[in-house]
Amino acid sequence: MKKNDLGGSGLMVSELCLGSMTWGTQNSVDEAHDQIDRALDAGINFIDTAEMYPVNPISAETTGRTERIIGLWNERDMRRNDVVLATKHSGEGMMHAREGAPISSQTIAEAVEGSLRRLKTDWIDLYQFHWPNRGSYMFRKNWSYDPSGQNRAETLAHMEDALGALQAEVKRGTIRHFGLSNESAWGMTQWAAAAERTGGPRPISVQNEYSLLCRLADTDVAEASINERIDMFAFSPLAAGLLTGKYQGGSVPEGSRMSLVPELGGRKGPRVFSAVDAYLEVAKDHGLDPVQMALAWCCQRPFMGSVIFGATTMAQLETSLGAAEVTLSDEVLTALDAVHKAHPLPY
């Protein structure tokens, strides 16, 4: 499988990344470990998790369980050097992690230690901030986003403060690289500038939602990504399963995400199913599996470092792995852009 140099850092990651957020709710320990084993066999070396996982649902009882499941795999297989592990520090409002405290120099060491303990490892390859303290327009908040209440001086002071604590962790050897998540173009550039001022770790990635149905990153974030060399680390490339086609015609498969989260986090709306129909038609016209088409499209974007996908069954995993063998032609890419123009931001 193709490997990419994430953010020019020397951290080589597979173009597909195995997501883990269902491990511990929708997936058992054994199922999660089987997924890791199969993904590694297929050439994936990159696993993404977070201290707040699993989801579907999020609860105090399950918070941290996904990292513990990965830790059991690390303990069992002793193959830590074969895997690039990425995890995330939860931000303000996640009450199950440090009572919802915002990200700061006071929380970073504790959060890192907790993840290391659960993951049963001595280091984290990519340590990400899950969302900005100042707020974010991600998760469908873009429709009413208003940044006018932000305090620029406080934000920049926070960045410098956090980078100092991150640099201490780098010096300790507990983290190797730093990444962002649910960030804007302005935030990306300010983190990069703060790292230059302070000597703290430069952000090498930004993990934002990105798919054929969610192309918010195509303009300003893409430009910041290219110029600051902060590679996209895309999540929900299948739009929470919508792009598989399994929810068309009112279908809700048993055990699917929609059966647990009916509105799919705000993605289910009056325009989304007609947009999916149009993308499915492109796949049909060109003899492509729609899952593999959607993942391959993300992989071929010029600012992409890696694309995170999740699976609740081994059959789903196998289908997604096949995307690594797919290269979309210019004809397909043109057809996909035409659908996007006809169905922009359908949720």
LUMFIKE-387142 format. One record per residue (C-alpha): residue in one letter; x, y, z. Coordinates in steps of 0.2 Angstrom, whole numbers, always signed. Layout:
# LUMFIKE-387142
<rest->A px->X py->Y pz->Z> $
...
# end
This chain:
# LUMFIKE-387142
<rest->M px->+0 py->+0 pz->+0> $
<rest->K px->+6 py->+17 pz->-4> $
<rest->K px->+14 py->+27 pz->+10> $
<rest->N px->+14 py->+46 pz->+12> $
<rest->D px->+26 py->+57 pz->+22> $
<rest->L px->+14 py->+65 pz->+34> $
<rest->G px->+17 py->+84 pz->+33> $
<rest->G px->+35 py->+82 pz->+27> $
<rest->S px->+39 py->+76 pz->+45> $
<rest->G px->+47 py->+59 pz->+40> $
<rest->L px->+32 py->+50 pz->+48> $
<rest->M px->+27 py->+37 pz->+34> $
<rest->V px->+9 py->+32 pz->+35> $
<rest->S px->-2 py->+22 pz->+24> $
<rest->E px->-14 py->+31 pz->+13> $
<rest->L px->-28 py->+22 pz->+21> $
<rest->C px->-29 py->+23 pz->+40> $
<rest->L px->-39 py->+11 pz->+51> $
<rest->G px->-52 py->+20 pz->+62> $
<rest->S px->-57 py->+13 pz->+79> $
<rest->M px->-71 py->+23 pz->+86> $
<rest->T px->-83 py->+8 pz->+86> $
<rest->W px->-72 py->-4 pz->+95> $
<rest->G px->-80 py->-6 pz->+112> $
<rest->T px->-98 py->-3 pz->+107> $
<rest->Q px->-102 py->-10 pz->+90> $
<rest->N px->-86 py->-21 pz->+90> $
<rest->S px->-79 py->-33 pz->+103> $
<rest->V px->-61 py->-34 pz->+108> $
<rest->D px->-59 py->-50 pz->+97> $
<rest->E px->-67 py->-41 pz->+82> $
<rest->A px->-56 py->-26 pz->+84> $
<rest->H px->-40 py->-36 pz->+85> $
<rest->D px->-45 py->-46 pz->+70> $
<rest->Q px->-47 py->-29 pz->+60> $
<rest->I px->-30 py->-24 pz->+66> $
<rest->D px->-22 py->-40 pz->+60> $
<rest->R px->-31 py->-40 pz->+43> $
<rest->A px->-27 py->-21 pz->+40> $
<rest->L px->-8 py->-24 pz->+44> $
<rest->D px->-8 py->-39 pz->+32> $
<rest->A px->-15 py->-28 pz->+19> $
<rest->G px->-1 py->-15 pz->+21> $
<rest->I px->-10 py->-2 pz->+33> $
<rest->N px->+2 py->+4 pz->+46> $
<rest->F px->-9 py->+18 pz->+53> $
<rest->I px->-22 py->+17 pz->+67> $
<rest->D px->-32 py->+32 pz->+73> $
<rest->T px->-41 py->+33 pz->+90> $
<rest->A px->-45 py->+45 pz->+104> $
<rest->E px->-46 py->+46 pz->+123> $
<rest->M px->-65 py->+48 pz->+122> $
<rest->Y px->-69 py->+33 pz->+110> $
<rest->P px->-79 py->+23 pz->+108> $
<rest->V px->-95 py->+32 pz->+101> $
<rest->N px->-112 py->+26 pz->+96> $
<rest->P px->-115 py->+30 pz->+110> $
<rest->I px->-103 py->+40 pz->+120> $
<rest->S px->-104 py->+37 pz->+139> $
<rest->A px->-94 py->+39 pz->+155> $
<rest->E px->-94 py->+20 pz->+156> $
<rest->T px->-86 py->+17 pz->+139> $
<rest->T px->-74 py->+32 pz->+138> $
<rest->G px->-56 py->+26 pz->+136> $
<rest->R px->-62 py->+8 pz->+131> $
<rest->T px->-56 py->+9 pz->+113> $
<rest->E px->-38 py->+14 pz->+118> $
<rest->R px->-38 py->-1 pz->+131> $
<rest->I px->-43 py->-13 pz->+117> $
<rest->I px->-28 py->-7 pz->+106> $
<rest->G px->-17 py->-8 pz->+122> $
<rest->L px->-23 py->-26 pz->+123> $
<rest->W px->-17 py->-29 pz->+105> $
<rest->N px->-1 py->-21 pz->+109> $
<rest->E px->+2 py->-32 pz->+124> $
<rest->R px->-3 py->-48 pz->+114> $
<rest->D px->+6 py->-45 pz->+98> $
<rest->M px->+22 py->-35 pz->+104> $
<rest->R px->+21 py->-27 pz->+87> $
<rest->R px->+21 py->-9 pz->+92> $
<rest->N px->+35 py->-4 pz->+80> $
<rest->D px->+24 py->-10 pz->+65> $
<rest->V px->+10 py->+3 pz->+69> $
<rest->V px->+9 py->+22 pz->+68> $
<rest->L px->-3 py->+26 pz->+83> $
<rest->A px->-13 py->+42 pz->+82> $
<rest->T px->-24 py->+48 pz->+97> $
<rest->K px->-33 py->+64 pz->+102> $
<rest->H px->-34 py->+75 pz->+118> $
<rest->S px->-53 py->+79 pz->+121> $
<rest->G px->-57 py->+97 pz->+122> $
<rest->E px->-69 py->+108 pz->+132> $
<rest->G px->-86 py->+100 pz->+135> $
<rest->M px->-82 py->+82 pz->+135> $
<rest->M px->-87 py->+79 pz->+153> $
<rest->H px->-81 py->+61 pz->+154> $
<rest->A px->-63 py->+67 pz->+151> $
<rest->R px->-56 py->+78 pz->+165> $
<rest->E px->-73 py->+85 pz->+169> $
<rest->G px->-74 py->+94 pz->+152> $
<rest->A px->-58 py->+105 pz->+155> $
<rest->P px->-52 py->+114 pz->+140> $
<rest->I px->-35 py->+110 pz->+132> $
<rest->S px->-21 py->+118 pz->+141> $
<rest->S px->-3 py->+115 pz->+148> $
<rest->Q px->-12 py->+109 pz->+164> $
<rest->T px->-21 py->+95 pz->+155> $
<rest->I px->-9 py->+89 pz->+142> $
<rest->A px->+3 py->+79 pz->+153> $
<rest->E px->-12 py->+70 pz->+162> $
<rest->A px->-21 py->+66 pz->+145> $
<rest->V px->-5 py->+60 pz->+137> $
<rest->E px->-1 py->+48 pz->+152> $
<rest->G px->-19 py->+42 pz->+152> $
<rest->S px->-18 py->+37 pz->+134> $
<rest->L px->-1 py->+29 pz->+136> $
<rest->R px->-7 py->+19 pz->+150> $
<rest->R px->-23 py->+13 pz->+141> $
<rest->L px->-13 py->+10 pz->+125> $
<rest->K px->+1 py->+0 pz->+134> $
<rest->T px->+14 py->+10 pz->+125> $
<rest->D px->+29 py->+21 pz->+129> $
<rest->W px->+25 py->+34 pz->+115> $
<rest->I px->+11 py->+41 pz->+104> $
<rest->D px->+16 py->+44 pz->+86> $
<rest->L px->+4 py->+57 pz->+82> $
<rest->Y px->-5 py->+67 pz->+96> $
<rest->Q px->-20 py->+77 pz->+90> $
<rest->F px->-31 py->+91 pz->+98> $
<rest->H px->-48 py->+84 pz->+95> $
<rest->W px->-56 py->+102 pz->+93> $
<rest->P px->-51 py->+120 pz->+96> $
<rest->N px->-54 py->+128 pz->+113> $
<rest->R px->-62 py->+143 pz->+103> $
<rest->G px->-75 py->+132 pz->+95> $
<rest->S px->-77 py->+125 pz->+77> $
<rest->Y px->-88 py->+125 pz->+63> $
<rest->M px->-87 py->+107 pz->+60> $
<rest->F px->-101 py->+94 pz->+64> $
<rest->R px->-114 py->+105 pz->+54> $
<rest->K px->-111 py->+120 pz->+64> $
<rest->N px->-106 py->+129 pz->+48> $
<rest->W px->-124 py->+134 pz->+44> $
<rest->S px->-124 py->+146 pz->+59> $
<rest->Y px->-106 py->+149 pz->+63> $
<rest->D px->-101 py->+165 pz->+71> $
<rest->P px->-83 py->+168 pz->+76> $
<rest->S px->-86 py->+186 pz->+82> $
<rest->G px->-85 py->+181 pz->+100> $
<rest->Q px->-67 py->+174 pz->+99> $
<rest->N px->-53 py->+183 pz->+108> $
<rest->R px->-38 py->+183 pz->+96> $
<rest->A px->-25 py->+187 pz->+110> $
<rest->E px->-32 py->+173 pz->+121> $
<rest->T px->-32 py->+161 pz->+107> $
<rest->L px->-14 py->+165 pz->+102> $
<rest->A px->-8 py->+164 pz->+121> $
<rest->H px->-17 py->+147 pz->+122> $
<rest->M px->-8 py->+140 pz->+107> $
<rest->E px->+9 py->+146 pz->+114> $
<rest->D px->+5 py->+139 pz->+131> $
<rest->A px->+0 py->+122 pz->+124> $
<rest->L px->+15 py->+121 pz->+112> $
<rest->G px->+26 py->+123 pz->+127> $
<rest->A px->+18 py->+108 pz->+136> $
<rest->L px->+18 py->+98 pz->+120> $
<rest->Q px->+37 py->+101 pz->+117> $
<rest->A px->+40 py->+95 pz->+135> $
<rest->E px->+31 py->+79 pz->+130> $
<rest->V px->+42 py->+78 pz->+114> $
<rest->K px->+57 py->+80 pz->+125> $
<rest->R px->+51 py->+66 pz->+137> $
<rest->G px->+48 py->+55 pz->+122> $
<rest->T px->+30 py->+52 pz->+125> $
<rest->I px->+24 py->+60 pz->+109> $
<rest->R px->+33 py->+61 pz->+92> $
<rest->H px->+22 py->+72 pz->+82> $
<rest->F px->+8 py->+85 pz->+84> $
<rest->G px->-8 py->+86 pz->+74> $
<rest->L px->-24 py->+96 pz->+73> $
<rest->S px->-42 py->+91 pz->+71> $
<rest->N px->-59 py->+100 pz->+67> $
<rest->E px->-48 py->+115 pz->+63> $
<rest->S px->-50 py->+130 pz->+51> $
<rest->A px->-38 py->+137 pz->+39> $
<rest->W px->-35 py->+152 pz->+51> $
<rest->G px->-32 py->+140 pz->+65> $
<rest->M px->-20 py->+130 pz->+55> $
<rest->T px->-9 py->+145 pz->+50> $
<rest->Q px->-9 py->+152 pz->+68> $
<rest->W px->-3 py->+135 pz->+75> $
<rest->A px->+11 py->+134 pz->+62> $
<rest->A px->+16 py->+152 pz->+66> $
<rest->A px->+15 py->+149 pz->+85> $
<rest->A px->+26 py->+134 pz->+83> $
<rest->E px->+39 py->+144 pz->+73> $
<rest->R px->+39 py->+158 pz->+87> $
<rest->T px->+40 py->+146 pz->+101> $
<rest->G px->+50 py->+131 pz->+95> $
<rest->G px->+36 py->+119 pz->+99> $
<rest->P px->+31 py->+105 pz->+88> $
<rest->R px->+24 py->+110 pz->+71> $
<rest->P px->+7 py->+103 pz->+67> $
<rest->I px->+9 py->+90 pz->+53> $
<rest->S px->-9 py->+85 pz->+50> $
<rest->V px->-27 py->+91 pz->+52> $
<rest->Q px->-40 py->+78 pz->+54> $
<rest->N px->-56 py->+85 pz->+47> $
<rest->E px->-72 py->+78 pz->+40> $
<rest->Y px->-70 py->+76 pz->+21> $
<rest->S px->-80 py->+66 pz->+8> $
<rest->L px->-89 py->+68 pz->-8> $
<rest->L px->-104 py->+74 pz->+2> $
<rest->C px->-93 py->+86 pz->+14> $
<rest->R px->-81 py->+96 pz->+4> $
<rest->L px->-79 py->+111 pz->+16> $
<rest->A px->-60 py->+109 pz->+15> $
<rest->D px->-58 py->+111 pz->-4> $
<rest->T px->-54 py->+130 pz->-3> $
<rest->D px->-46 py->+139 pz->+12> $
<rest->V px->-41 py->+123 pz->+21> $
<rest->A px->-34 py->+115 pz->+6> $
<rest->E px->-24 py->+131 pz->+3> $
<rest->A px->-17 py->+131 pz->+21> $
<rest->S px->-14 py->+113 pz->+20> $
<rest->I px->-3 py->+115 pz->+4> $
<rest->N px->+6 py->+130 pz->+10> $
<rest->E px->+9 py->+126 pz->+28> $
<rest->R px->+12 py->+107 pz->+24> $
<rest->I px->-1 py->+102 pz->+36> $
<rest->D px->-8 py->+87 pz->+27> $
<rest->M px->-27 py->+82 pz->+28> $
<rest->F px->-31 py->+67 pz->+38> $
<rest->A px->-49 py->+64 pz->+33> $
<rest->F px->-62 py->+56 pz->+43> $
<rest->S px->-80 py->+50 pz->+38> $
<rest->P px->-75 py->+48 pz->+20> $
<rest->L px->-90 py->+37 pz->+18> $
<rest->A px->-101 py->+51 pz->+26> $
<rest->A px->-106 py->+39 pz->+40> $
<rest->G px->-111 py->+26 pz->+28> $
<rest->L px->-122 py->+36 pz->+17> $
<rest->L px->-110 py->+34 pz->+2> $
<rest->T px->-111 py->+15 pz->+3> $
<rest->G px->-129 py->+16 pz->-3> $
<rest->K px->-135 py->+5 pz->+11> $
<rest->Y px->-147 py->+19 pz->+18> $
<rest->Q px->-156 py->+22 pz->+1> $
<rest->G px->-174 py->+19 pz->-1> $
<rest->G px->-177 py->+21 pz->+18> $
<rest->S px->-167 py->+6 pz->+22> $
<rest->V px->-159 py->+5 pz->+40> $
<rest->P px->-149 py->-11 pz->+42> $
<rest->E px->-149 py->-19 pz->+59> $
<rest->G px->-134 py->-14 pz->+69> $
<rest->S px->-129 py->+0 pz->+57> $
<rest->R px->-124 py->+18 pz->+63> $
<rest->M px->-141 py->+25 pz->+58> $
<rest->S px->-150 py->+12 pz->+68> $
<rest->L px->-141 py->+19 pz->+83> $
<rest->V px->-140 py->+37 pz->+78> $
<rest->P px->-155 py->+40 pz->+67> $
<rest->E px->-150 py->+57 pz->+61> $
<rest->L px->-132 py->+52 pz->+58> $
<rest->G px->-125 py->+68 pz->+67> $
<rest->G px->-135 py->+80 pz->+56> $
<rest->R px->-130 py->+72 pz->+40> $
<rest->K px->-147 py->+64 pz->+36> $
<rest->G px->-157 py->+78 pz->+27> $
<rest->P px->-169 py->+81 pz->+13> $
<rest->R px->-156 py->+83 pz->+0> $
<rest->V px->-143 py->+70 pz->+4> $
<rest->F px->-152 py->+54 pz->-3> $
<rest->S px->-153 py->+62 pz->-20> $
<rest->A px->-135 py->+67 pz->-20> $
<rest->V px->-130 py->+49 pz->-15> $
<rest->D px->-141 py->+42 pz->-29> $
<rest->A px->-131 py->+53 pz->-41> $
<rest->Y px->-114 py->+47 pz->-34> $
<rest->L px->-120 py->+29 pz->-35> $
<rest->E px->-124 py->+32 pz->-53> $
<rest->V px->-106 py->+37 pz->-57> $
<rest->A px->-100 py->+22 pz->-49> $
<rest->K px->-112 py->+11 pz->-59> $
<rest->D px->-108 py->+19 pz->-75> $
<rest->H px->-89 py->+16 pz->-73> $
<rest->G px->-90 py->-1 pz->-65> $
<rest->L px->-84 py->+4 pz->-48> $
<rest->D px->-88 py->-1 pz->-31> $
<rest->P px->-96 py->+15 pz->-23> $
<rest->V px->-86 py->+12 pz->-6> $
<rest->Q px->-70 py->+10 pz->-16> $
<rest->M px->-74 py->+25 pz->-27> $
<rest->A px->-77 py->+36 pz->-12> $
<rest->L px->-61 py->+31 pz->-3> $
<rest->A px->-50 py->+32 pz->-19> $
<rest->W px->-57 py->+49 pz->-23> $
<rest->C px->-51 py->+56 pz->-6> $
<rest->C px->-34 py->+47 pz->-7> $
<rest->Q px->-31 py->+56 pz->-24> $
<rest->R px->-34 py->+74 pz->-17> $
<rest->P px->-18 py->+84 pz->-18> $
<rest->F px->-18 py->+89 pz->+0> $
<rest->M px->-22 py->+72 pz->+7> $
<rest->G px->-10 py->+63 pz->+20> $
<rest->S px->-21 py->+48 pz->+24> $
<rest->V px->-40 py->+43 pz->+24> $
<rest->I px->-48 py->+36 pz->+39> $
<rest->F px->-61 py->+22 pz->+37> $
<rest->G px->-70 py->+12 pz->+50> $
<rest->A px->-79 py->-5 pz->+48> $
<rest->T px->-90 py->-15 pz->+59> $
<rest->T px->-89 py->-31 pz->+49> $
<rest->M px->-74 py->-40 pz->+41> $
<rest->A px->-84 py->-39 pz->+24> $
<rest->Q px->-84 py->-20 pz->+26> $
<rest->L px->-66 py->-20 pz->+30> $
<rest->E px->-61 py->-31 pz->+14> $
<rest->T px->-71 py->-19 pz->+3> $
<rest->S px->-63 py->-4 pz->+10> $
<rest->L px->-45 py->-11 pz->+8> $
<rest->G px->-49 py->-14 pz->-10> $
<rest->A px->-49 py->+5 pz->-13> $
<rest->A px->-30 py->+5 pz->-12> $
<rest->E px->-30 py->-4 pz->-29> $
<rest->V px->-41 py->+9 pz->-37> $
<rest->T px->-35 py->+24 pz->-47> $
<rest->L px->-49 py->+35 pz->-53> $
<rest->S px->-48 py->+41 pz->-71> $
<rest->D px->-50 py->+59 pz->-76> $
<rest->E px->-67 py->+55 pz->-83> $
<rest->V px->-73 py->+48 pz->-67> $
<rest->L px->-66 py->+63 pz->-57> $
<rest->T px->-75 py->+75 pz->-69> $
<rest->A px->-91 py->+66 pz->-67> $
<rest->L px->-89 py->+67 pz->-48> $
<rest->D px->-86 py->+86 pz->-49> $
<rest->A px->-102 py->+88 pz->-59> $
<rest->V px->-112 py->+79 pz->-46> $
<rest->H px->-104 py->+90 pz->-33> $
<rest->K px->-109 py->+106 pz->-42> $
<rest->A px->-127 py->+99 pz->-44> $
<rest->H px->-128 py->+94 pz->-26> $
<rest->P px->-117 py->+105 pz->-16> $
<rest->L px->-116 py->+103 pz->+3> $
<rest->P px->-131 py->+92 pz->+5> $
<rest->Y px->-130 py->+92 pz->+24> $
# end
